[in-house]
Amino acid sequence: MRIIKLLITIPFIINLAQAQTAPPADIATIKQSFKKLSVLGSVLYVAAHPDDENTRLLAYLAREKGYRTGYLALTRGDGGQNLIGNEQAELLGLIRTQELLAARRVDGAEQFFTRANDFGFSKGPEETLRFWDRDKVLGDMVWVIRRFKPDVMICRFPTTGEGGHGHHTSSAILAQEAFTAAADPKRYPEQLKYVQPWQAKRLLWNTFNFGSTNTTAADQFKIDVGVYNPVLGKGYGEIAAESRSNHKSQGFGTAKQRGQSFEYFKNLLGEAPQTDLLDGVTANWKRVKNGDDIANNITTAGKNYDSENPEKSVPALIQLRNKIEKVTDVYWRTQKLRELDDLIAACAGLWFESYATEATYALGDSITVRSQVLNRYSDKVRLAGISTQNFANGGQSLPANQLQQFTSHSYANKITQPYWLNAPHGIGAYTLPNDTLAGNPENPDALKINYDFIIEGKLLRYERQLAYKYVDPVRGEVYQPVEIAPPVTATIESKALIFSAGKPQMLQLKLKCFKLTTGRISIKPVGGWQISPSSIDFKDKRKGDEWTADFTITPAPNAKSSVAEVQVTAGGQIYTNGIQHIQYEHIPNITLFPPAQTRLVNLDLKTAGKKIGYITGAGDFVPDALRQIGYEVHLLTEGEIMNTDLSVYDAIVTGVRAYNVDARLAYEQPKLMEYVKNGGNLVVQYNNFAGLVVQQIGPYPFRVVNERVTDELAKVTFTNAQSPLLNYPNKITQADFDGWVQERGLYFVSDIAPEYQATFEMNDAGESSKKGSLITANFGKGRFVYTSLAFFRQLPAGVPGAYRLFVNLLSKPLR
């Protein structure tokens, strides 16, 4: 029972992943720490997605006011678009999780999540709460509130819909419910084994003025968050911009704002504030019994702090720790001891970190751990021990300013996998192995090293996360997470394998070995599909070996679409994992081990033409999908567009948001229009209405607008049954719109010139019909097609009708 309790109490203490494992210890950090040590108040900000948070307000609350400040994002932003790569869905959520953690390291707040999945744009809370597991998500919010114990809660959006997105409105609805439910012992009573009910003082709505929506008013409570912090040398508008600019996958690089800036609030629940957000809350040491003496000690220690000789503060801080240890309020005792211990280490000039000697280990391996300790100022600090899961080093003295190195061992006991991706999940919510994991941004059981020091006669325990550190010739010293892998992984590049006319396809597995292994690879039998060979053996593969294994899969007549699952037998165990790496310089490397499986899709598909030119946009898998069905796809460069004969291409396709992210398209556009006029076929996929690089995308005017159909089951009406887009080379029927995922389309077009023909009408429930999902026009001898349909989601998912329709867009019949 003791171990279980320890795992439950750790997560909210160590939930800020560090780019490096040791916290900062500069003079500004030390001074800010003294200031924060005097404050016993907390604020929890609640919204729906990464980027919804008010980074300026968070920075002000955390760094100016010294409150323990948290941001609870109900989702990880899985359903959005990606401007820096082609990761979608869960993979995009992993990127945005790390971007949020990077933002919190700047603004000083902490990051939390629920199990809710961002399933894409939602037009109202009714749809959102129908897809989300409302009771479970609310329970996660209650759990976070009961653990975080906020004095004040703030939501970004109102319940009345001004936030626009159904997820936004739902976050406000659930925040109000959670505010009350967290205080009710009859709600989620199973949590009370670990936490107690908690009633925040008030719930506020942080009103806003952006876009065309202004919800602020002169009579609302307001605070100036644009103040300047001389210790940090920045105002909170500057810090906020640095924080928000970490949201790189969303293209949210932000200019720094300086000077006075007000945030406005409307009271929703609880007693309204009059002069301060925490009115009615004792946010200092008077909050706890005998706190006045502690407060006086902190004030004295702060006044006596000597930035030239920080170590002189250590004896007083140790005496202060002895007093805080006696505080009966467990929550504030825990918080302040953690803050104080980091401050003691900083003032003592104590630096320590631990590194694995390799980046990757196989499950069951012994991990050699190299630990480094530096006591910069004096010989009054003694190392009592370094311990891992099953190994401990003894103590010794630490000579001043002499780097000490130690070797110990840990154990690779769990495959690296985000806890919320360990099990299959539905559209609206992830499946958690344990409800107590809710809130954690990352796995709370990542490998850690314990350090025991004796400082001024006091035993202090610290914790550092195990990392892999190396030197890059360009980036310098780089820290990355340690990866723990299965003995062998089998990775399938495509999520779907497309079969047409009964022709066989080769399924190629990319295998990688992480320890000396002998075994066998096979694919589980699938009814209606012939798989050859039945298995492939491998022998004495060593760590780092990579190879491929090919299986031929043939559909029987009328074989139903199914899933092929790979099994690797090694060491008497069966493993079913592939491996996925996500690497960007602005976040730590992300490694996960998804199921080694792919969809087998048997469809009736005719193609016309062969050679496709593709202009890359914000990132998608459409070129790979087209190659699967036999097209030759060439990624066009600017030089090729401007200087070669484009008539060799049966069609040219622009990737998603190409006219938003590729400024050179403004220069290349005349050549593309010339290609169409001379008989070419140009297919333009969706673009955002904001930030287009040209005024007119097509040969005739139309306008991209913020309209979409989010219901993937929405009825589709054919407006021109004779259109070649519906008849050549595939006859498109209503059945071709079955099985679509996440949405029909986004950023439709309006104000369409009469030269265009609209192919479809569709709408979400309760809305008027929209014609702007797919338009086409003849221009000169050629054809121009603009589509807002979400092919970039449908093709990788193996949606049969999407393939048939997209092939028609590529296939221009002779006139």
N, C-alpha and C positions, 0 to 999 in steps of 0.2 A: 504493500500500500504506500509505503514511503516514496518509492520510485515514481509511482503514478502521480502522487501529489506534486512531486518536484517537476515533472513534465508539464503539469497544468499551470504551475505558478511561473515557470520561466518565460513563456512566449511573450507576454506584454512587457517584459523587462528588456528583452534583447531583440526587439523587432525592427531595429534600424540597421539594415545591411550596410557595411562600410566598403567604400572603394578600396580602402586599406583597413587592416584589422585594428590598429591602435587609434583611439580618438585623438582629435587635435589637442595640443597643449600650448598654444601660443598665448601671449599676454592678453590679447583681446578675449580669447575663450575663457581664460582664468577670471578676468574681471566680470564677464557676463555670468560666469558660474557663481561667483560670490553674490551677485545680484539675484540670481534665480533661487539661490539657497534660502533667501528670506521670504519667498513667496509660496503660499500654500493654497493655490487655486487652480482650477482646471476648466477647459472649454473643449467641447467636442463639436466639430463642424460636420454636417451631413449633406451629401449630395449623391448623384447617381454614377458618375463616370470619372475617369482620369480627365483632367482639364476643367471640371466643373468647380473645383475649389477656388476660393478667393485667396491667392497666394500672398497678396499684400496684407490682408487681414490676418492670415495665419502667421506671417512673419512678425507683424506688430504684436500679436498676442503672445507669441513664444519668446521673442527676443527683446521686445521693449517692456512688456508687462511681466514677463517671466512666468507666465502660466504654463502648466502642462497642457499642451495643445495637441489635439488629434484631428485627423481627417478620416472620416468613415465614408469610403466610396462603396456604394452598394455593389457595383460591378467593376470589372477590370478592363472595360473598354473593348471587349472581344469583338463586337459587332461593327466597329467602325472601319474606315478606310486607312490605308497605310501609305504614307508619302515617301518612305525611305526604302521600301523593299516589297516583296510579294507575300509576306506572311499575312495570313488571315485567321479569323476566328480565335481559337485558343492560343495559337502562336502569337498573334497580335496582342492578346491579353497578357501574355508573358512579357512582351516588350514594354507595354504600357505600365505593367506593375513595376518594372525596374526604373522606368522614367519617373514614376511617382516617388519611388524611394530616393532617387537622385534629387528630385525637387524638395523633398522633406529634409534632406541633408543640408540644403541651402537655407530654407526658411525656418528650420528648427522644430517643426511639428513632427508628429508620429503618424504612421499610416496604418489603416485597418480596412478590411473588406468583409463583405458577407459572401454567401455562396451564390448569389444571383448572377445569372449569365446575361451579358449584353447580347441579346439575340437580334439586334439591329434596330433601326428607327421604329418607334412606336408612336402612333398618333394620339393615344390617350391612355389614361391609367387603367381603364377597363381591360384593354388588351394586355397591357404590361402585367397586371396583377393576375390575369388569367394564365399567362405563361410562367411567370415566376411561381415558385412554391411559396405563396404568401406567408403561410404560417411559419415555415422554416426560416425564411428571410427575416421576418419580424423577430423570430427567436434569436437569430444571429445578432440583430441589432440590440436586443435586450441583453444578451450575453456581453457584448462589448460595453454597453452602458454600465452594467453591474460591475464589470471589472475595471473600467476606466474611471468610473465615478465622477462624471463631469458636474461641476457646479452649474454650468450654463451650457445649453445646447443651441446650436445655430443651424438652420437649414438654408440652403442656397436658393431654393425655389418655393413658390407658393403651391397650395393645393388647388388653386383655381385655374391653372393652365397657362399662365403667362410665360412659363418656362419653355413652352412649345413642344418638347419631347415628352412622350408618355412616361418614360423612365424618370424624367425630372419631376414631374408631378407626383409620381408614385413615391419617389424618395421623400417628398414632403408629407404625403399622407401617412407613410409608415413611420416617419420621424415623430409625428404627433401621437400615433398609437404607441410607439416604443417609449416615449416620454412617460406615459401613464403606466404602461404594462411593466416597465422595469421596477416600479415601486410596489407592484401588487404581488404579494407572495403566492397568490393563487395562479398567476400566469407563469408558465414554464417552471413549475416547482422542482423539476429534476435538476435545474441549475443550482438550487440552493444547497446542494452537497458541497459546492465549491465557493459560492458567492452569496452575498446578501442582497435583498431588494435595495434599490437606490432611487431616490427622488431628486432629480435636478431642480434647481431653483426656478428656472424659466426656460422656455423655448422661444427663440427669436427667429424671424425671417430676415435674412440679410438682403434687403431690397436692392434693385439694380437699375441701371440705365445703360443699356447697350442695344445696338441695332435700332429698331424703331420702337422699342418697348422701354418705357420709363415707369418704374414702379416706386420711385422715391417720392417723397413729399416733404415740404418744409416742416410739417408738424411731427415728423418721425424722429425718434431718438437717433443721434448721430455722434460719431467720434472722428477725430482727425487722425488718420493713420499715416499721413505723409510726413511725420516728424523725422528728424535727423538723429542718428545714433553716433555720437562722436567716438565712442570706443570702436565701433565697427567701421567708422569712416564712410557710412552710407545711410541714405534714407530708406524707408521701407518700400517705396516705389521702385528703388534700384534693386533691392534684395528680391522683391517680388518678380521682377523681370528675369533675373538670373534663375530663379526657381522655375518659373513658367517656361522658360526657354529650353528646359530639359524635355518637354513634350515634343520631341523632334519627329516622331512618327506621325504627328498631326500637323506639322508645319507651324508650330506656335512660337517661333522665335519672336520675342517681344522687346520693344524699345523700353529703356529705363525711364521711369517717370520721377520727377523731383519736385519737391515743394508740397504745399498743403493739399490734402486730398481727404474727402470725407466718405465714410461708409455709413449707410442708413439702415435702420432696423425697425421692424414692426413686431410688437409682442404678440405671440400666439397663445402661449399657455404659461401659467404661473404669474408671479407678481412682476409687473412692468418695471424696467429700470428707470431711474430718474437722472442720475449723474454718472453712472458707471455701469458697464456690462455686468459686473459682479456685485451690484448693489444688494445689500442684505446678506452677503457672504463674507465671512471672516477669512480673508485670503492671506493671513500672515500667521506667525507662530502663536498668536493668541487663540488660534483655533484648537490647539491641543493643550492638555493639562501640563502646567509648569513650562509653558512655551516661552514666557517672557525672558527667562534666564538664557534660553537657547538663542533667542533673537538678539539679546545684548551681546552674547559671545560672537555671533556672526558679524554684528556691526563692528565690534572691536577688531576682529580678525581682518575684516575688510579694510578698515582704516589703517591698520598696521602693515598691510601687505606692501612689500617692497619689490617692485618689478625687476630691480637689479639683482635681488637675492630672494627668489620665490621660496627657496627651501626654509627660510626663517619662519614661514607661516605654518610649517608642518606640525610642530609641537602643539600649537593652539588648535589646529584642526583635529588632531587626534583627541585632545581633551573634549572638543565639541562633539566628536563622534561618540565618545563615552556617554554623553548626555542624551544624544538622540537615540541611542540604543535603548534607553529606558522609556521612551515615548510609548504610551499604551495604544495609540491609534496605529494599527498595523499598516494601513494603507500609506499614510504619510511617513511613517517610520521607514518603510521599505523604499519609497521614492527618494526620500532625502538622504538615506544612507548610500543609495546608488550614486546620486549626484555628488555627495561628499567624497566618496571613495575615488571617483574620477578626478575630483579637484585635488585631493591629497597626492595622487599619483602625478598629476601635472606639476604641482608645486615642488614635489620631491625630485622632479626631473627623471621620473621612472618611466622607461619605455620598454615594452616587451611585446613580442609577436611570435606566432608559430606557423611553420610552413611544412607542407608535405613535400617530399623530394621529387615527386612526379605529379603530373597533372591528372592522370587517370589511373584508377585501380579497378580490379575485378572484384565482384562480390566474394567475400571471404578472405581477401588478401590482408596481410599485415602492412600497415602504413608506417613508414619511417617518418618521424616528426622531428624537425629541426627547430628548436626554440632559441630565440635570442633575447637577452636581457641586458639593459644598460641603465645603470644608476649614475646619473650625470653629475650630481652635486656633492655627495658625501659618502662616507662608508657607514652611515648609520642605518642603512636599509639592508636587511638580510633576506635571502631567498629561503623560505621554509620548504618549498617543494613545487614541482610541476607534475600534474597528473592528467592522464587521459582515461579512456574507458577501463583499461585493465593494467595500467602501468604507472608507476610513480618514481620520480627522481627525488633523492634526498636534498636537504638544505645545504646552504653554504653562504659565506659572506660575499658581498658584491663590492669589489674595489671601485672607487670613484672613477667614472668616465672610462671604464674599460669594458668593452663589449664581451659578454659571456655567452657561450653557445652550449646548448645541451641537446642530447639526442634521446628520444623516447619513442614509444610505439603506440599506435592506435589500431582499430580494426574496422575494415570495410564491411559493415553489417547490414546496409540497406541501400538498394539501388537509388541513384539520384532521380527523383521524380517529384514534381510539384504535387503536394498532397491533394489538391483539388482535381488533379487529372489522373488519379490512381484508379478510378473506376469510370465506366461509361456513364453518360449523363444525358438528360433530356434537353429540350430546347431552352428552358428558362432557368435552370439551376444546376449547379454542380452537385455531385454526390460526395459528401464528406465521410471519411472512414470513422470520424469521431466528431460529435457536435462541438466539443471543446476546442477543436482546431479553428473554428470560425474566428474571424478577426485577423488572424496572422497573415501578413503579406507574403511570407515565405515559410518554408518548412522550419518549425521550431526545433527539430531534433537534428539539425545539421551538426557535423562533428565540431566539438569545441574542446579547448584545452583550459584546465584550471591552473591558476598560479596562486600560491600562498606566499605572502611577504610578511615579514615582521618589521614594522615601521614605528620607531619610538616605543618599542616594547609591545605594540599592538599587532595582533594577527589579522591581516586583511586578505580576503579572497577575491581574485579577479577572474574574468573569463574572456577568452579570445576565440574567435571562430577560426578554424583551421582553413588556410588558404594555400594556393599555389602561387609562388612569386617567381617572376623571371624578368630579364632585362631585354627590352626590345630596342634595336638600334635607332629607331625613330622616336618611339614614345617613352623610352627610358624604363624605369621600374614599373612593372605592371602586376597587379594582383588579380587573380581569377579564382572562382570557386573550384573546389576539388570535385572531380567526377567519379562516381562509383557505378560501374557498368556490369551487366551480365557477362558471363564468360565469352559469349559470342552474340553479336547482333546481326539481324538480317533486315536490311532496309529496302523498301520498295519505293521508288521515286514517285510514282503516280498513285493518287488516291483511287483512280478508276482505270480499268483496262477495257477498251472499247472493241467490240467484235461486230463485224458486219458481214452478211452473206455467208455465215457459217465458217468463215476463214479462221484458222488458228492464229494465236498470238503467242509471242514469247514473253514470259514473265521472268525478268532478270532480277535476281537478288544480289545486293551488294553486302557482302559479309565482312565483318571485322572481328578480330580476335583480341581479347584483353588478358589472356593468360594461356599457358600451354594446355592445349585441349585437343581431344579426339572426339568425334561425334558424327551426327547424321542430320541432314536437312530434309524436311518433307513438307508437303502442303496437305492439309486435312482434306479428305475427299469431299467433293461438292456434287450433289445430285444434279444430273443433266450436263455435267462438264467432265471431259476426259483430261486427265493430268498425266504428263509423261516427262521424265521417269517418275516412279512412285517415291523415290528418295535418292539422295546423293550423300555419299560418305565423305568425310574429311579426316585427316590424320595428322597429329603432331603439329598443329598450327600454333605458332608462337605469338606472344603479345606484340601487337602492331601489324600482324599479317592482315592483308586485305585481299579478297578474291571475289569472284562472281560465280553464281550458280544459275543455270538457265533451265526453266521448265516450260514445256509447250502445253498450252491450254487450248482445247478445242470444244466449242459448244455443240451439243446435240441440237437437232432441229427443234425450234421453239423452246430452247433452254431459257429458263427464267433467270433474270439478274440475281446474282448472289454475291457472297463474300468469300474470297480466298484467304485462308489463315495459314501463316507459316509457323512451323514448329522446328526448333533446333534442340536436339537432344545432346547434352554434354554433361559428363560426370554423373550420369544416372538421373539428371533432372531435365525437364522440358522447359525451354524458354521461348517466349513468343514476342520478343521485343525487337524493334528497329532502333535506330538512333537518329536524333535530330539535333543539329547545332544551330544556334542563332547567335551571330556575332556582329556587333556594332561597337565602335570605339567609345560611344558615350555611355554605355551600360556594361555591366559584367557579362561575360559569356554565359549563355543559357544552354543547358544540355537536358534533354529529356529522352525517354525511351518509350515511344508510343507503340501500340500493337502493330506487329508486322502483318499487315493485311491490306487488301485492296478490293474494291468492288469489281465484279465481273459484269459488264453491261452488254447484253446482246440486243442489237437494234437493227432495224431495217433502214439502211442508209445508202443513198446514192450520192456520188460526188461528181462535180464537173470542174474542169480546170485542175491545175496541179501546183503552180508556183505562186506563193504568197509573199509579199513584202510586208514587214511588220515594223511600225515605228513605236518604240518603247515609250510607255507613259510612266505612271507612278508605280508600276509593278503588278504583274498578273501572270497567271499560268496558261493563258490562252494559246501562246505559240506551242507549248508542249502538247496541249490538247489537240491542236490541229495536226501536229506531226504524227500523233498516234493514229489518226484516221487516214494517213497517207499523203498529206500535203508536204511539199518542200517549203519550209518557212525560213526566210532570210531576214535577219534584223538589219534594217536599213540605217546607214550612217548619213550624216548631213552631206558629205561629199558625194555619196551615191545618189541621194535625192536630187542634188543640184547638177550633177555632171554626167550621169549615166542615163541610158535609155530605159525609162520605167515601163515601157510598153511590154517588156518581157514578163511582167507580173500579171497573172490573171485577176488578182485583187491586191489592193494595199489596205492594211488595217492599222488604225492608230490605237494604241493601248489606252487603258482607262486613265482619264484626267491628263492625257498628253498635252492638251491645249491649256492646261493649268501649270504644268511643271517644266515644259520644254519651251523656253523662250525663243529658240531658234525656229520654231514652227511658224512664227510670224514672217520669217525670211523665206522659209521653204514653201509656204502656202501657195504662192502663185504657180510653182512647179507642180504641186499636187492637183491644182485646178486644171492646169494644162494637161496633165495625165488623164483626168476624167474627160475633158473636152475631146481628146484624141481617141477616146474609146475605152478608157480604163474604168475600173470599178473600185471606188474608194468607200471603205466602211469605217465610220468614226464611232468609237464607243464613248460612253458617257463622260461628261465633264461637269465640274462644279461651276455654278453661275458666277462665283466670285473669282477674280484674278485670271480671266481668260486673256491669252496673249494676242488674240486677234479680235477685231470687232465683228467679223462675220466668218463663221466656220465653213459654211457651205457656199454653193454658187448663188443661192438666193437667201434672203434673210429668214431667220428664225431666232428665237430668244430662249436661252437656257434658264429655267426657273426652278425654284425650290418646291417642286411638286414630285410626289412619288406614290407608288402603290406598295405598301408594306406587307399586305396580306399575300403570301405566296400562293394562296388558294383562290385569289380573287378571279371572278369570271372575266374572260377575255372575249370580246366581240370582234369579229372580222369585219372591217369596214369596206374592204374591196376584195371579194373572194377570187377575182380574176388576176390579182396582182402576181407577177412572177415570183415575188418573195414568198408567196404561199403555195406555189405550184411547181417550181423548177429548182433543182431536179427532184425534190421531195414534196409530196402532197401533204401540206400541214393541216392538221385537224385539231379539235379541242383536246384530244388525248395528248397532244404534244406539250400541253401546259400542265400535265400531271407531274407531281413529284418535284416541283421547283422548291428551292430552299431559300429561306430568310426573307425574300422579297421578290416582287415581279421586276421592279425597276426603280430608278432614282434619278433625280434631276431631269425631269421631263422637259420638253420644249413647248413653247407657246408662241403666239403671234407668227404663225407659220405662213410663209408666202404661198400664194395659190399654185405656184409651180410644183409644190410638193404634194405627194399623196400620203395620207396617214393610213397605216396598215391596220392598227388595232385601236379599240377603245377599251378602257378598263378603269376601275375605281375601287377604293376601299369602301366598306360599308358606311352609309350615311353621307357619302360625298358624290359630287357630280362626276360624270364620266370625263375621262381625260384621253385625248387623242395623241399626246406627245411622246409615246413610248418608242415609236419606230416610224420614221418618215423617209421617203425616197423621192428622188427627182432625176429625170433624164437631163443631162447637160452636154450639149454637143453630141458626140457619138457615144458618150459613156454614161455611167450611172453613179450617183452619189447617195449614200445611205448614212443616216444618223440614227443610232439606237441608244436609248436609255435603259433598255432591258439589262438585267444584271447577269450577262453572260460570264463575266469574270468570276462569279460564284458558281454558276450552274455547270459550266464545262468541267472544272476540276472535280466537282461532285458527281460527275457522270450522269447528268440528267439527260435521258435519251432525246426528248423533244427539243431541248436546247441545242443539241448537236445538229439535229435535222434542220432546224430553222437557221442556225448560224451558217451552215453549209449553203443554204439558199441565198443568204446575203452575199456570200463569196462568189456565187455562180450567176454570171450575167448571160442570159440567153441572147442569141443572135437576133437582131431586129430585122 
